[in-house]
Amino acid sequence: MNFVLSIAFVICWSSGFIGAKLGAGSASAVTILMWRFLPLAVILIVIATVSRKLWRDLAVREVARQAMIGVLSQSGYLLTVYYAIQLGVSSGTTALIDGVQPLVAGALAGPLLRQYVSRKQWLGLCLGVSGVAIVTMADAAAGTGAAWWAYLIPFLGMFSLVAATFLESGSRVRVEPAVSLTVHCATSAVIFTALAASAGAAEPPAELSFWAAITWLVALSTFGGYGLYWLILRRSGVTKVNTLMFLMAPVTAIWGALMFGEPFGPHTALGLAVGLAAVVIVHRGDTSSTRVCARDSDAGEASRPAKHSA
């Protein structure tokens, strides 16, 4: 089941870069994001009013935490991705830059979450970075016509998603995926609607391609990619879910080459192979035992394992 979820996650998450490219030709980034989240948030809120049981024991403090996670993992992350693509950065290159995220998350997992990361997992993480570097250099050599500073924008989104990952992982309260998705989408809908309205870009274009891109993004990227991200995070931990991010760059590069004619040569193929090897090494390097990070209290409280095992 974990293998199937991983494949579905990689495909659905990669579809977000392709969907952004599809919509970039007909509308600005904030317009696409507004109409991606506004109808979706309304639907999810209606569903939430019917299924009140999931919300009954949820504290206001946890709702605020989920709202902040939504700001980081959706609003901040997606705005930088869409804006970079709008400026001319290719979908494959944007995914390649975001591929640095696993190394950042893996390096911080130990000191921040007290998770055990084995030597084989570190080897896999470093190998994955090598694969990303190979494809990045090949993509940069092809040239896209974008300004040099445009390539720095996806890095901001990468750090935003890393921050959201650790903010969620540090919570002791288990929130149902349907609840977190509703809060995240509602928060993003408010932010992107405000941005689009202030920029005078709230009115959607009449082109069929725009609404096709919106449907693509809602079905594959939001429900598929975003939902699976948090599901796999809770089942397998930060290191594994972020290692899968190494596959986004080569998969997106292949997808972009087939749909938009973006360059895909031997170096991209080599990067794909290295990324696949990195995922195998990290997953096989997982240990069956989980290190316990808890203290015995004077009242005899039982030790509690860390929330996520690496």
Secondary structure by P-SEA (a helix, b strand, c coil): caaaaaaaaaaaaaaaaaaaaaacccccaaaaaaaacaaaaaaaaaaaaaaccccccccaaaaaaaaaaaaaccaaaaaaaaaaaaacccaaaaaaaacaaaaaaaaaccccccccccaaaaaaaaaaaaaaaaaaaaaaaacccccccccaaaaaaaaaaaaaaaaaaaccccccaaaaaaaaaaaaaaaaaaaaaaaccccccccaaaaaaaaaaaccccccaaaaaaaaaaaccaaaaaaaccaaaaaaaaaaaacccccccaaaaaaaaaaaaaaaaaaaacccbbbbbccccccccccccccccc
